[in-house]
């Protein structure tokens, strides 16, 4: 098997990815497929920190747009990420991968609290660490949580796995002539307002020179290809 080019990565999965075709909630076949893909990359020898969104269960931004208090809506979204974290833990352990869940909001009966040095120790011992509850603060997205945790654990790259196969100059679902970027700079993403991650997350990566690779999660095997350095999706650098 090809050697991975990264020793430690932060993998960001969208919550919607777990829903599969059913659109909401957690689809068993889908989460099993994702766990197999993550396990493949793990077995190649990569240390993996994982941040998962919550949009398959609850979208704070959407609820606040409909008039709900933004902070309350965001807290509900954070709880949704914890549900996904536990589901992923179960799915990964069924693939024989040891994991630990750490949450940014304390719920010690359910999972460990987030402790940076302990998270790093878990990674060194070969456990995938799943970070739940975002940053623990409203008004921040799970993309920002991914950037923050990536820096805290000294990840070499953020891998953002979504439903799209990279970054386009315009929405490929609406424009037949949309062009995909192989590489793009942080500042171009910000200036063009491209929907890769929110601007807080992109700015943090830019300030700390942390590359982002975004690629299509729905293609089985893509996580392994990405950690082996194959050019898939788009590199933001
Ligand atoms: P080391 O012994 O340091 O290698 O790590 P470990 O995670 O195996 O040890 P620990 O004894 O801390 O944890 C054993 C199990 O208990 C693991 O599954 C942890 O995720 C879990 N655990 C540890 N702390 C907490 C906690 O505060 N809350 C919950 N719910 N589980 C915890």
py3Dmol code that shows the C-alpha trace and the ligand (Angstrom):
import py3Dmol

protein = """\
ATOM      1  CA  UNK A   1       0.000   0.000   0.000  1.00  0.00           C
ATOM      2  CA  UNK A   2       1.180   3.535  -0.801  1.00  0.00           C
ATOM      3  CA  UNK A   3       2.619   5.333   2.241  1.00  0.00           C
ATOM      4  CA  UNK A   4       0.479   8.176   3.543  1.00  0.00           C
ATOM      5  CA  UNK A   5       2.025  11.631   3.070  1.00  0.00           C
ATOM      6  CA  UNK A   6       0.494  12.945   6.301  1.00  0.00           C
ATOM      7  CA  UNK A   7       1.172  11.764   9.834  1.00  0.00           C
ATOM      8  CA  UNK A   8      -1.706  13.601  11.478  1.00  0.00           C
ATOM      9  CA  UNK A   9      -4.828  15.062   9.914  1.00  0.00           C
ATOM     10  CA  UNK A  10      -8.036  16.700  11.024  1.00  0.00           C
ATOM     11  CA  UNK A  11     -10.940  15.244   9.094  1.00  0.00           C
ATOM     12  CA  UNK A  12     -14.080  17.368   8.936  1.00  0.00           C
ATOM     13  CA  UNK A  13     -17.274  15.562   7.994  1.00  0.00           C
ATOM     14  CA  UNK A  14     -20.537  17.339   7.404  1.00  0.00           C
ATOM     15  CA  UNK A  15     -23.460  16.054   9.430  1.00  0.00           C
ATOM     16  CA  UNK A  16     -25.515  15.797   6.240  1.00  0.00           C
ATOM     17  CA  UNK A  17     -23.050  13.201   4.982  1.00  0.00           C
ATOM     18  CA  UNK A  18     -24.424  10.760   7.566  1.00  0.00           C
ATOM     19  CA  UNK A  19     -27.981  11.155   6.332  1.00  0.00           C
ATOM     20  CA  UNK A  20     -27.320   9.631   2.912  1.00  0.00           C
ATOM     21  CA  UNK A  21     -30.261   9.717   0.516  1.00  0.00           C
ATOM     22  CA  UNK A  22     -32.831   9.956   3.329  1.00  0.00           C
ATOM     23  CA  UNK A  23     -31.755  13.599   3.804  1.00  0.00           C
ATOM     24  CA  UNK A  24     -31.990  13.802   7.603  1.00  0.00           C
ATOM     25  CA  UNK A  25     -30.961  11.696  10.562  1.00  0.00           C
ATOM     26  CA  UNK A  26     -28.403   8.912  10.371  1.00  0.00           C
ATOM     27  CA  UNK A  27     -28.522   6.275   7.658  1.00  0.00           C
ATOM     28  CA  UNK A  28     -26.948   3.027   8.821  1.00  0.00           C
ATOM     29  CA  UNK A  29     -25.542   1.969   5.438  1.00  0.00           C
ATOM     30  CA  UNK A  30     -24.108   5.451   4.864  1.00  0.00           C
ATOM     31  CA  UNK A  31     -22.406   5.780   8.240  1.00  0.00           C
ATOM     32  CA  UNK A  32     -21.001   2.244   7.848  1.00  0.00           C
ATOM     33  CA  UNK A  33     -19.518   3.188   4.461  1.00  0.00           C
ATOM     34  CA  UNK A  34     -18.001   6.355   5.922  1.00  0.00           C
ATOM     35  CA  UNK A  35     -16.562   4.414   8.872  1.00  0.00           C
ATOM     36  CA  UNK A  36     -15.004   1.912   6.447  1.00  0.00           C
ATOM     37  CA  UNK A  37     -13.417   4.772   4.505  1.00  0.00           C
ATOM     38  CA  UNK A  38     -12.052   6.412   7.647  1.00  0.00           C
ATOM     39  CA  UNK A  39     -10.795   3.033   8.915  1.00  0.00           C
ATOM     40  CA  UNK A  40      -8.939   2.488   5.631  1.00  0.00           C
ATOM     41  CA  UNK A  41      -7.049   5.768   6.062  1.00  0.00           C
ATOM     42  CA  UNK A  42      -6.435   4.980   9.723  1.00  0.00           C
ATOM     43  CA  UNK A  43      -5.025   1.540   8.876  1.00  0.00           C
ATOM     44  CA  UNK A  44      -2.642   3.196   6.408  1.00  0.00           C
ATOM     45  CA  UNK A  45      -1.013   4.724   9.491  1.00  0.00           C
ATOM     46  CA  UNK A  46      -2.475   8.215   9.779  1.00  0.00           C
ATOM     47  CA  UNK A  47      -3.421   9.787  13.102  1.00  0.00           C
ATOM     48  CA  UNK A  48      -6.926  11.187  12.722  1.00  0.00           C
ATOM     49  CA  UNK A  49      -8.795  13.849  14.667  1.00  0.00           C
ATOM     50  CA  UNK A  50     -12.383  14.102  13.530  1.00  0.00           C
ATOM     51  CA  UNK A  51     -14.893  16.928  13.701  1.00  0.00           C
ATOM     52  CA  UNK A  52     -18.448  16.228  12.690  1.00  0.00           C
ATOM     53  CA  UNK A  53     -21.222  18.718  11.956  1.00  0.00           C
ATOM     54  CA  UNK A  54     -24.831  18.369  13.076  1.00  0.00           C
ATOM     55  CA  UNK A  55     -26.879  19.548  10.109  1.00  0.00           C
ATOM     56  CA  UNK A  56     -28.513  16.150   9.552  1.00  0.00           C
ATOM     57  CA  UNK A  57     -30.232  16.563  12.914  1.00  0.00           C
ATOM     58  CA  UNK A  58     -30.456  20.284  13.546  1.00  0.00           C
ATOM     59  CA  UNK A  59     -29.254  23.422  11.779  1.00  0.00           C
ATOM     60  CA  UNK A  60     -28.718  26.333  14.171  1.00  0.00           C
ATOM     61  CA  UNK A  61     -28.283  28.870  11.369  1.00  0.00           C
ATOM     62  CA  UNK A  62     -31.539  27.855   9.681  1.00  0.00           C
ATOM     63  CA  UNK A  63     -33.480  27.963  12.950  1.00  0.00           C
ATOM     64  CA  UNK A  64     -32.134  31.405  13.809  1.00  0.00           C
ATOM     65  CA  UNK A  65     -33.100  32.622  10.324  1.00  0.00           C
ATOM     66  CA  UNK A  66     -36.654  31.611  11.227  1.00  0.00           C
ATOM     67  CA  UNK A  67     -36.558  33.772  14.327  1.00  0.00           C
ATOM     68  CA  UNK A  68     -35.090  31.558  17.026  1.00  0.00           C
ATOM     69  CA  UNK A  69     -32.503  33.087  19.307  1.00  0.00           C
ATOM     70  CA  UNK A  70     -29.182  32.383  17.576  1.00  0.00           C
ATOM     71  CA  UNK A  71     -27.313  31.317  20.715  1.00  0.00           C
ATOM     72  CA  UNK A  72     -30.029  28.819  21.709  1.00  0.00           C
ATOM     73  CA  UNK A  73     -30.199  27.463  18.173  1.00  0.00           C
ATOM     74  CA  UNK A  74     -26.410  27.062  18.079  1.00  0.00           C
ATOM     75  CA  UNK A  75     -26.400  25.189  21.389  1.00  0.00           C
ATOM     76  CA  UNK A  76     -28.990  22.801  19.961  1.00  0.00           C
ATOM     77  CA  UNK A  77     -26.748  22.344  16.927  1.00  0.00           C
ATOM     78  CA  UNK A  78     -23.812  21.553  19.216  1.00  0.00           C
ATOM     79  CA  UNK A  79     -25.855  18.844  20.927  1.00  0.00           C
ATOM     80  CA  UNK A  80     -26.650  17.434  17.480  1.00  0.00           C
ATOM     81  CA  UNK A  81     -22.912  17.099  16.763  1.00  0.00           C
ATOM     82  CA  UNK A  82     -22.577  15.035  19.961  1.00  0.00           C
ATOM     83  CA  UNK A  83     -25.228  12.606  18.749  1.00  0.00           C
ATOM     84  CA  UNK A  84     -23.298  12.255  15.481  1.00  0.00           C
ATOM     85  CA  UNK A  85     -20.008  11.839  17.362  1.00  0.00           C
ATOM     86  CA  UNK A  86     -21.417   8.912  19.343  1.00  0.00           C
ATOM     87  CA  UNK A  87     -22.855   7.353  16.183  1.00  0.00           C
ATOM     88  CA  UNK A  88     -19.498   7.642  14.438  1.00  0.00           C
ATOM     89  CA  UNK A  89     -17.690   6.217  17.447  1.00  0.00           C
ATOM     90  CA  UNK A  90     -19.937   3.171  17.321  1.00  0.00           C
ATOM     91  CA  UNK A  91     -19.540   2.779  13.555  1.00  0.00           C
ATOM     92  CA  UNK A  92     -15.741   3.138  13.722  1.00  0.00           C
ATOM     93  CA  UNK A  93     -15.363   0.685  16.585  1.00  0.00           C
ATOM     94  CA  UNK A  94     -17.369  -1.842  14.566  1.00  0.00           C
ATOM     95  CA  UNK A  95     -14.555  -1.513  12.003  1.00  0.00           C
ATOM     96  CA  UNK A  96     -12.044  -2.349  14.718  1.00  0.00           C
ATOM     97  CA  UNK A  97     -10.773   1.203  15.154  1.00  0.00           C
ATOM     98  CA  UNK A  98     -10.231   2.407  18.744  1.00  0.00           C
ATOM     99  CA  UNK A  99     -11.757   5.818  19.337  1.00  0.00           C
ATOM    100  CA  UNK A 100     -12.350   8.404  22.022  1.00  0.00           C
ATOM    101  CA  UNK A 101     -15.052  11.077  21.968  1.00  0.00           C
ATOM    102  CA  UNK A 102     -14.254  14.411  23.585  1.00  0.00           C
ATOM    103  CA  UNK A 103     -16.835  17.157  23.872  1.00  0.00           C
ATOM    104  CA  UNK A 104     -16.323  20.909  24.121  1.00  0.00           C
ATOM    105  CA  UNK A 105     -19.326  21.131  26.460  1.00  0.00           C
ATOM    106  CA  UNK A 106     -18.987  18.928  29.493  1.00  0.00           C
ATOM    107  CA  UNK A 107     -21.265  15.904  29.616  1.00  0.00           C
ATOM    108  CA  UNK A 108     -18.908  13.568  31.462  1.00  0.00           C
ATOM    109  CA  UNK A 109     -21.469  10.762  31.773  1.00  0.00           C
ATOM    110  CA  UNK A 110     -21.563  10.531  27.993  1.00  0.00           C
ATOM    111  CA  UNK A 111     -18.035  11.360  26.856  1.00  0.00           C
ATOM    112  CA  UNK A 112     -14.699  12.746  27.969  1.00  0.00           C
ATOM    113  CA  UNK A 113     -14.405  16.513  28.216  1.00  0.00           C
ATOM    114  CA  UNK A 114     -12.112  18.127  25.655  1.00  0.00           C
ATOM    115  CA  UNK A 115      -8.580  18.230  27.037  1.00  0.00           C
ATOM    116  CA  UNK A 116      -5.984  19.128  24.417  1.00  0.00           C
ATOM    117  CA  UNK A 117      -3.048  17.202  25.852  1.00  0.00           C
ATOM    118  CA  UNK A 118      -5.190  14.124  26.411  1.00  0.00           C
ATOM    119  CA  UNK A 119      -6.477  14.301  22.847  1.00  0.00           C
ATOM    120  CA  UNK A 120      -2.892  14.356  21.560  1.00  0.00           C
ATOM    121  CA  UNK A 121      -2.005  11.425  23.800  1.00  0.00           C
ATOM    122  CA  UNK A 122      -4.958   9.439  22.436  1.00  0.00           C
ATOM    123  CA  UNK A 123      -3.771  10.145  18.884  1.00  0.00           C
ATOM    124  CA  UNK A 124      -0.236   9.022  19.758  1.00  0.00           C
ATOM    125  CA  UNK A 125      -1.703   5.807  21.151  1.00  0.00           C
ATOM    126  CA  UNK A 126      -3.480   5.123  17.882  1.00  0.00           C
ATOM    127  CA  UNK A 127      -7.004   6.215  18.729  1.00  0.00           C
ATOM    128  CA  UNK A 128      -9.169   8.310  16.492  1.00  0.00           C
ATOM    129  CA  UNK A 129     -10.384  11.275  18.528  1.00  0.00           C
ATOM    130  CA  UNK A 130     -13.846  12.544  17.648  1.00  0.00           C
ATOM    131  CA  UNK A 131     -14.452  16.102  18.786  1.00  0.00           C
ATOM    132  CA  UNK A 132     -18.088  16.844  19.621  1.00  0.00           C
ATOM    133  CA  UNK A 133     -19.995  20.043  20.478  1.00  0.00           C
ATOM    134  CA  UNK A 134     -18.080  22.289  18.063  1.00  0.00           C
ATOM    135  CA  UNK A 135     -16.005  24.900  19.866  1.00  0.00           C
ATOM    136  CA  UNK A 136     -18.516  24.938  22.721  1.00  0.00           C
ATOM    137  CA  UNK A 137     -19.500  28.488  21.790  1.00  0.00           C
ATOM    138  CA  UNK A 138     -22.490  29.810  19.862  1.00  0.00           C
ATOM    139  CA  UNK A 139     -21.802  31.929  16.761  1.00  0.00           C
ATOM    140  CA  UNK A 140     -19.032  29.569  15.652  1.00  0.00           C
ATOM    141  CA  UNK A 141     -19.482  26.828  13.084  1.00  0.00           C
ATOM    142  CA  UNK A 142     -18.143  23.287  13.153  1.00  0.00           C
ATOM    143  CA  UNK A 143     -15.791  24.387  10.342  1.00  0.00           C
ATOM    144  CA  UNK A 144     -14.259  26.833  12.784  1.00  0.00           C
ATOM    145  CA  UNK A 145     -14.125  24.048  15.379  1.00  0.00           C
ATOM    146  CA  UNK A 146     -12.264  21.931  12.811  1.00  0.00           C
ATOM    147  CA  UNK A 147      -9.720  24.714  12.190  1.00  0.00           C
ATOM    148  CA  UNK A 148      -9.247  25.287  15.900  1.00  0.00           C
ATOM    149  CA  UNK A 149      -8.833  21.612  16.787  1.00  0.00           C
ATOM    150  CA  UNK A 150      -6.537  21.074  13.786  1.00  0.00           C
ATOM    151  CA  UNK A 151      -4.192  23.737  15.109  1.00  0.00           C
ATOM    152  CA  UNK A 152      -4.428  22.528  18.675  1.00  0.00           C
ATOM    153  CA  UNK A 153      -3.465  18.954  17.767  1.00  0.00           C
ATOM    154  CA  UNK A 154      -0.806  20.144  15.275  1.00  0.00           C
ATOM    155  CA  UNK A 155      -2.521  18.513  12.317  1.00  0.00           C
ATOM    156  CA  UNK A 156      -0.686  18.977   9.016  1.00  0.00           C
ATOM    157  CA  UNK A 157      -3.858  19.481   7.022  1.00  0.00           C
ATOM    158  CA  UNK A 158      -7.636  19.803   7.306  1.00  0.00           C
ATOM    159  CA  UNK A 159      -9.485  17.393   5.072  1.00  0.00           C
ATOM    160  CA  UNK A 160     -12.972  18.619   4.477  1.00  0.00           C
ATOM    161  CA  UNK A 161     -15.083  15.833   3.047  1.00  0.00           C
ATOM    162  CA  UNK A 162     -18.408  16.940   1.564  1.00  0.00           C
ATOM    163  CA  UNK A 163     -20.914  16.073  -1.124  1.00  0.00           C
ATOM    164  CA  UNK A 164     -19.057  18.117  -3.771  1.00  0.00           C
ATOM    165  CA  UNK A 165     -15.820  17.040  -5.458  1.00  0.00           C
ATOM    166  CA  UNK A 166     -13.984  20.325  -4.861  1.00  0.00           C
ATOM    167  CA  UNK A 167     -14.298  24.091  -5.145  1.00  0.00           C
ATOM    168  CA  UNK A 168     -15.845  25.663  -8.229  1.00  0.00           C
ATOM    169  CA  UNK A 169     -15.913  29.288  -9.418  1.00  0.00           C
ATOM    170  CA  UNK A 170     -19.718  29.077  -9.356  1.00  0.00           C
ATOM    171  CA  UNK A 171     -22.330  26.579  -8.255  1.00  0.00           C
ATOM    172  CA  UNK A 172     -21.841  23.482 -10.462  1.00  0.00           C
ATOM    173  CA  UNK A 173     -25.433  22.395  -9.770  1.00  0.00           C
ATOM    174  CA  UNK A 174     -26.727  25.591 -11.422  1.00  0.00           C
ATOM    175  CA  UNK A 175     -24.067  26.398 -14.039  1.00  0.00           C
ATOM    176  CA  UNK A 176     -22.906  23.896 -16.655  1.00  0.00           C
ATOM    177  CA  UNK A 177     -19.760  25.959 -17.324  1.00  0.00           C
ATOM    178  CA  UNK A 178     -18.630  26.051 -13.658  1.00  0.00           C
ATOM    179  CA  UNK A 179     -14.855  25.498 -13.405  1.00  0.00           C
ATOM    180  CA  UNK A 180     -13.216  23.425 -10.685  1.00  0.00           C
ATOM    181  CA  UNK A 181     -10.035  24.677  -9.024  1.00  0.00           C
ATOM    182  CA  UNK A 182      -7.214  22.204  -8.341  1.00  0.00           C
ATOM    183  CA  UNK A 183      -5.599  24.775  -6.058  1.00  0.00           C
ATOM    184  CA  UNK A 184      -6.726  28.131  -4.748  1.00  0.00           C
ATOM    185  CA  UNK A 185      -5.332  30.598  -2.197  1.00  0.00           C
ATOM    186  CA  UNK A 186      -7.098  31.414   1.071  1.00  0.00           C
ATOM    187  CA  UNK A 187      -7.428  35.050   0.055  1.00  0.00           C
ATOM    188  CA  UNK A 188      -9.044  34.114  -3.275  1.00  0.00           C
ATOM    189  CA  UNK A 189     -11.590  31.986  -1.425  1.00  0.00           C
ATOM    190  CA  UNK A 190     -12.390  34.940   0.841  1.00  0.00           C
ATOM    191  CA  UNK A 191     -12.457  37.570  -1.932  1.00  0.00           C
ATOM    192  CA  UNK A 192     -14.631  35.475  -4.236  1.00  0.00           C
ATOM    193  CA  UNK A 193     -16.928  34.513  -1.350  1.00  0.00           C
ATOM    194  CA  UNK A 194     -16.590  30.811  -2.254  1.00  0.00           C
ATOM    195  CA  UNK A 195     -18.567  28.534   0.038  1.00  0.00           C
ATOM    196  CA  UNK A 196     -15.769  26.254   1.205  1.00  0.00           C
ATOM    197  CA  UNK A 197     -15.816  27.002   4.896  1.00  0.00           C
ATOM    198  CA  UNK A 198     -17.036  30.120   6.636  1.00  0.00           C
ATOM    199  CA  UNK A 199     -14.709  33.121   6.642  1.00  0.00           C
ATOM    200  CA  UNK A 200     -13.702  32.699  10.311  1.00  0.00           C
ATOM    201  CA  UNK A 201     -12.458  29.166   9.608  1.00  0.00           C
ATOM    202  CA  UNK A 202     -10.644  30.188   6.394  1.00  0.00           C
ATOM    203  CA  UNK A 203      -9.007  33.181   8.094  1.00  0.00           C
ATOM    204  CA  UNK A 204      -7.755  31.003  10.933  1.00  0.00           C
ATOM    205  CA  UNK A 205      -6.227  28.558   8.466  1.00  0.00           C
ATOM    206  CA  UNK A 206      -4.691  31.420   6.492  1.00  0.00           C
ATOM    207  CA  UNK A 207      -3.152  33.032   9.582  1.00  0.00           C
ATOM    208  CA  UNK A 208      -1.680  29.703  10.676  1.00  0.00           C
ATOM    209  CA  UNK A 209      -0.739  28.430   7.189  1.00  0.00           C
ATOM    210  CA  UNK A 210      -2.808  25.296   7.562  1.00  0.00           C
ATOM    211  CA  UNK A 211      -3.736  23.783   4.179  1.00  0.00           C
ATOM    212  CA  UNK A 212      -7.287  22.587   3.508  1.00  0.00           C
ATOM    213  CA  UNK A 213      -8.133  19.800   1.087  1.00  0.00           C
ATOM    214  CA  UNK A 214     -11.781  19.542   0.142  1.00  0.00           C
ATOM    215  CA  UNK A 215     -13.111  16.512  -1.696  1.00  0.00           C
ATOM    216  CA  UNK A 216     -16.115  14.293  -2.335  1.00  0.00           C
ATOM    217  CA  UNK A 217     -16.929  11.932   0.499  1.00  0.00           C
ATOM    218  CA  UNK A 218     -19.582  10.051  -1.458  1.00  0.00           C
ATOM    219  CA  UNK A 219     -16.877   8.329  -3.555  1.00  0.00           C
ATOM    220  CA  UNK A 220     -15.667   5.364  -1.493  1.00  0.00           C
ATOM    221  CA  UNK A 221     -11.889   5.340  -1.004  1.00  0.00           C
ATOM    222  CA  UNK A 222     -11.391   9.082  -1.333  1.00  0.00           C
ATOM    223  CA  UNK A 223     -10.144   9.620   2.230  1.00  0.00           C
ATOM    224  CA  UNK A 224      -7.355   7.086   1.667  1.00  0.00           C
ATOM    225  CA  UNK A 225      -6.465   8.671  -1.683  1.00  0.00           C
ATOM    226  CA  UNK A 226      -6.303  12.103  -0.048  1.00  0.00           C
ATOM    227  CA  UNK A 227      -3.985  10.950   2.764  1.00  0.00           C
ATOM    228  CA  UNK A 228      -1.788   9.211   0.184  1.00  0.00           C
ATOM    229  CA  UNK A 229      -1.330  12.573  -1.499  1.00  0.00           C
ATOM    230  CA  UNK A 230      -3.389  11.887  -4.609  1.00  0.00           C
ATOM    231  CA  UNK A 231      -4.731  15.070  -6.134  1.00  0.00           C
ATOM    232  CA  UNK A 232      -8.453  14.823  -5.588  1.00  0.00           C
ATOM    233  CA  UNK A 233     -10.754  17.763  -5.004  1.00  0.00           C
ATOM    234  CA  UNK A 234      -9.268  21.189  -4.318  1.00  0.00           C
ATOM    235  CA  UNK A 235      -6.312  22.336  -2.210  1.00  0.00           C
ATOM    236  CA  UNK A 236      -6.692  25.664  -0.400  1.00  0.00           C
ATOM    237  CA  UNK A 237      -3.275  26.977   0.568  1.00  0.00           C
TER     238      UNK A 237
END
"""
ligand_1 = """\
32
LIG
P -5.003 6.020 28.757
O -5.245 5.056 29.852
O -4.505 7.335 29.188
O -4.227 5.430 27.647
O -6.399 6.413 28.063
P -7.817 5.755 28.217
O -8.748 6.648 27.481
O -7.845 4.330 27.805
O -8.020 5.787 29.756
P -9.190 6.241 30.650
O -9.064 5.375 31.835
O -9.116 7.719 30.796
O -10.507 5.902 29.846
C -11.089 4.641 29.758
C -12.429 4.782 29.063
O -13.260 5.684 29.779
C -12.326 5.346 27.644
O -13.293 4.730 26.818
C -12.661 6.811 27.815
O -13.236 7.406 26.648
C -13.655 6.756 28.964
N -13.603 8.007 29.727
C -12.523 8.634 30.237
N -12.876 9.772 30.839
C -14.209 9.896 30.699
C -15.182 10.869 31.101
O -14.891 11.904 31.699
N -16.469 10.627 30.751
C -16.829 9.514 30.065
N -18.119 9.358 29.750
N -15.966 8.581 29.674
C -14.663 8.760 29.987
"""
view = py3Dmol.view(width=600, height=400)
view.addModel(protein, "pdb")
view.setStyle({"model": 0}, {"cartoon": {"style": "trace"}})
view.addModel(ligand_1, "xyz")
view.setStyle({"model": 1}, {"stick": {}})
view.zoomTo()
view.show()
